[in-house]
Amino acid sequence: VNLSGMYEKAADVLSTAAKMKLSNSQSNQSLISFLLHPTKGRVSAIPDMLDVATQFYKDLYSPKSIDTSRWDELFEGLPKLSDNNRDIMEGEITAAECMTALKEMKLRKSPGEDGITVE
């Protein structure tokens, strides 16, 4: 029995099924017809829309300076975590926690705005 060949064939079938599902899912969603460019205004050409999206995410995820001088005032009066709770919050996320979260999600629903379902 050629197991590697069987695994490759299974992977190909899964890949094809995933592509078909994604294609079907994408065809059922409406397309973005335009974006607002900061200097050009409304743009609908793909290169311009890619430029707007690229710049948006570069700006969104680039480091920004934060004025920490008012943090004490902002957090004043808030309860503090116990050492035990802080350790839990700062600990590694386990595979078991991920599985529990996945099992609690509803099927055929997208937990985020990307439209990708749990399945």
N, C-alpha and C positions, 0 to 999 in steps of 0.2 A: 504494500500500500504506500503510495507516494503522498505523505502527509503535507509536505511543503506545497505540492501542486494543489492539493485540496484547499489549503489555507489561502493560496493565491486566488483560486477560483471563488472562494467564499468572499474574500476581500473585494474582488471585482464586482460580484453580485451586489454586495452591500454598497459599494461605491456608486454603482449605477442606480440603485434604489434611492440612495441619498440625493444624487443629482436630480433624479426625476421628481422627488418630493420637493426639493428646493426650487426647481424650475416651476413646478405647479404652484407652489406657495407664492413665488415671486410674480407669476402671471396674474394671480388673483388680487394683488395689491396695486394701488394706484401709484403712478410714477410722480416724482417731483418734477414739475414743469419749469420752475425757475427758482433762483436764489437771489438774495440781495447782496450785491458786491459793494464794498465800502466806497469805492470811487466811481464805478461804472453804473451803479444802480441795479436795476433788474436785469439779470442775465439768464439765458436759457441754453446757450451753447455748452456742450459737454466740457470742453477745456476750461471755460470760464467758471462753470459750476464746480469742477474739480479744484480750481484755484481757490474759490470761496471756501469750500469744505476743508481743504488742506490748511488754509490760513486760520480758519476757525479753531480747528483742533490743535494746531501749533500754539495759538494764543491760550487756549483753554488749559493745556497741559504744561505750559512753560512755567518755570519758577517765578514767583512774584514776591515782592518785598511785603512784609507784614509788619504793621506797627503794633508791637507787643506792649507798648506802654500802658494800655488801658485794660489788659487782660485781668489784672487783679480786681479791678472795678467790675468787670463783666462777670467774673466767676464768684464774686463775693456773695455769700449767703447760700451757695449751692452745696448740697451734701457731698461729702467726700466718700469715695469707694473704700471699703475695707481692704486690707492687704490681700485677703483671700479672693475677693471679687476682682480686684485689679489683676491678680495673677491669672484668673480665668479669662478676663477680657484681653489680656496681652499675650496669652498662650497661643501655641500653634493650633491651626484648624485641623482637626483629625479627619481621616477618611470616614469614620463612623458619623461624624457631624454632617459631612457632605451628603452621605447616603440618606440620613434622616431628613435633611432639607429637601433633597430630590424626591423622596417618597411622599412628602407632605404637599408637594406642588400638584396642582390640578393638571390633568392631561389635556392636550389640545389647547392649551393656554400659553401665552408668552409672558414670562415673569418680568420682562423688560420691554423697552421700546423698540428693540431690534427686530421683533417679530419672530424670533427663533423660539420654537416651542420646546417643552421639556423633553419630548421624545427625541 
